[in-house]
Amino acid sequence: MENKFSFAKSLIKEVAHFIKEKMNDSLDIEVKSNYDDLVTNVDQEAQDFLIKRIKDHFPTDNILAEENNVRHPIDKGAVWVLDPIDGTVNFIVQGNNFAIMIAYYEDGCGQFGLIYDVMNDLLLSGGGSFDVYLNHKKLGNYTKKELNRCLIACNAGMFANNEYGIANLVSQTLGIRVYGGAGISMMKVFSQEILAYFSYIQPWDYAAAFIIGKKLGYTILTMDGKEPDFTSRQKVMLVPKEELATLKQILDIKEM
């Protein structure tokens, strides 16, 4: 496993370099499901880059990835879960605040995850049998904080519509932060800048954080308190396990 983990850390830096070089070129931008659901040629090319490298080194391994309907079940053999550019709108508009995410599973069991904030050169990696590091700093487990001294990260629409009572929760904290991408938001949670994150996301958006979070005392659950299914877009929360009881008292969740 150490070999694959080392390979993944090297690979994520390689594809980051590839993406940064492509940023100097004109982007081909396409609309997917909605005007704000965008994909670029760089998303697709970066995914192709990742898949080729993985298949060159581990030809029998499988891929679950965002673009081009690359879908292998998470619980069937060795599976790499790839999000080549998380935060594509940020990538297009800001040229910043986007991440690459890689996770590796064996028969549904998470072995390690990586989230890389490309423009700020911040690599979060670990989980499974590996300690979690943010670059060279080892991260510790969640340490309890008072709710009124915390910030919440959230999907803007879920907050605006007070879905599941999220706005009620935010009103008891120091406020909300919206980063426009799951990867950057989840990194903020694990570095304990943010207490929790709520969003409506796909498996490749949470696969790496699911593994890393288990190592650090966090859990990713759907908004009805179940484990995500790794097959569809779902409304989920990344929260410290220690705070589940407190959050249950505030949020409108049927079961947790």
N, C-alpha and C positions, 0 to 999 in steps of 0.2 A: 504493500500500500504506500509505503514511503516513496517508492519510485513514481507512482502515479501522482502523488501529491506534489512532488518536486517538479514533475513535468507540467502539471497544471499551473503552478506559480510562474514558471518560465513562459508557458503558452499565453497566459493572460497579459503579460507584458509585451510579448511579440505582437499580439493582435492590437493592443493599444497603440503601439508604434505604427502599425499598418493604418489604423483609423486616423491618427493625427496627420499622417502624410496625405491621406485622402481629403482631409478637411481643407486643403489648399485648392482643391478642384471644385468645379461647379457640381452641385448636388442634383441628382434626379429624384424628385419627390413625388410619391404617389399617395393617394387617399385610400385607406382600407375600409373600415366600417363606417367612419364618420369624418367630418372635415378636420377634427383634431386628433384623429387616429391615423398617424402618418408613418410611412416607411420610406427609406432612401436606398439608393443603390449601395451606399456604404454599409447599412444594416445587413443587406443580403450578401455583399462581398465579404464582410467580416465573418458572418456565419459560415460561409463556404470555406474561408481560411481556417476557422476553428475545426470544422468537420474534417477537412483534409489532413490537418496535422494529427488529429486524434486517430483517424483511420490508418495513417501511415505508421503510427507507433503501436496502436492496439486494434488491429483489423477486425477482430470479432466482437468488439464492444459496440453498443447501440447508442442512438442519439434521440433525445427529445429536445426540440428547439423551437424558437418563436416563428421564424420565417419559413415559407415554402412548404408548410404542412408536414414538417418532419416530426413525426409522432410515434415514439416507441413507449409502451407501457412502463411506468416507473418500477414496477415490481417483477419485471421479466429480465433477469440476467444483469449484466453490467451496463449501466445507463449513465451517459453524460447528459446533463441538462444545461442548455446554453441560452443565454440572452445576450446577443452580440452588442446591442446598444439599448440599455434601459434608460428611458428618458429621451426618446427620439425628438420630441418637440423642443426640449432644452438644447439638444445637440444642434438642431436646425437654427433655432432663433438666437440662442446665447453662445453657442460654441463652448458650453461649460455645463456643469451639473448633470452629467450623465455617467453611467457606469457600465462595466462589463460584468456579467455574472456567470460563473461556472459552478456546477455541483456534480458530485459523483455518487451514484447509488449502486448497491448490489442487492438484487432481489428485494427492492423496496427499502433497504436499510441505508441511511445516509452515512457516507464515509468521510467526506469533507466538502466544504464549500468555500468559494472565493467571491468577493465583491471588490471591484477595483474602480475607484473614483479616478478616472483617466486624467483629467486636466490638473488635478491637485496631487497626483501621484500617491494616493492612499490605498494600500492593499489590505483588506480585511480577509484573513484566511484561517482555516482550522475547522474544528468540530470532529465528531467521531472520536478516534483515539488521539487526535492532535490538539494541542493547546491552541487557543485563539490569539492571533497577533494582529495588531494594526501597525503595519510596517514592522518595526523592531520592538514595539511595545506590547508586552503580554497583557491581555485584557482579563480582568477578574469578573467574578459573578456579580449579578445585580446587587446593589446595596440599597436598602430601604430608604425611601424619602417621603416627606410629607407631600400630599397632593398639591397643596397650595404653594409649593416651591418647585413645581414641575411644569414642563411644556408637553404638549401633545402634537404629533404629526398626523395629518389626515388628508384623505381625498377631499378636494374642495367641495364637490357636490354633496357628498355624504354629510359634511359639516353644515353646509348651507341649508339642507333639508332636515337637519336634526335627525338623521336616520339612527335608529337604535338608541336615541338619546345622547348621541355623541356631543352635540352642542351643550347639553346639560352638564356632561362631564367636563368639557373645556371650561365652562363657567366657574368651575371649582379649582381651576389651575391658573397658572400665569399666562396662558394663552395657547394659540395654535400656530404651527408652522407648516407651510405647504411647499414642498421641494420639487414637486413635479416628476418624481420617479421613486419607485420602490427601493432600489438599491441604495441611493443616497440617504433616504429616510431611515432605512433599517440600520445603516452604518451609524447614524446619529443615535438610534436607540441603544445599540451595543456599546457605544462609547459613553453612554449615560448622559448625553446632552438632551435627550428626549425620553420621556417615560414610556410612551406606547405609540403605535402606528396603526391606523385604520385605513383600509382601502379596498378597492374592487379590482382584483388582479388575477393574472394567469399563473399556472404552475411554474413557468420559468422565472417569474418575478419573485417567487418566495422559496424556491427549492434550496438555494444556497443558505438563505437565512434560517430556514427550518432546521438545518443541520447545525449551524453555528449557534443558534439560539438555545438548542437543547444543552449545549456545552456550558452556556453562561447563565442558565437559570430562567430562560424565557420559553414561551410557547407560541406557536402560531395556530390559531383556531378560527373556524368560520364564526360568523356573528350569531350563530345559534349554539356555539360551544362545542362543535365537533371538529375533528381533524379534517383539513382540506383534502379534496379527492384526487388532486394531481392530474385531473383530466379536463377541467373546465374553469372558466373565469368565475371567481367567487368573491364575496365580500368577507374579508378576513381581518383579524387583528393580531398584531405582534405585541405581546404584553409580558411583563415579568410574572412568573408563576406565583410569586409571593403576594402579588397585588390582585389576583383573580377575585378573591372574596370581596374586596373593597369595590372593584369595578362592577361586580355583579349587583351590588346594592344601588348603583347609580345608573347603569345602562339598562336599556329595555331589551333584555335577552331572555328568551324563553327558558333555556337551560344552559348551564355552564359546568 
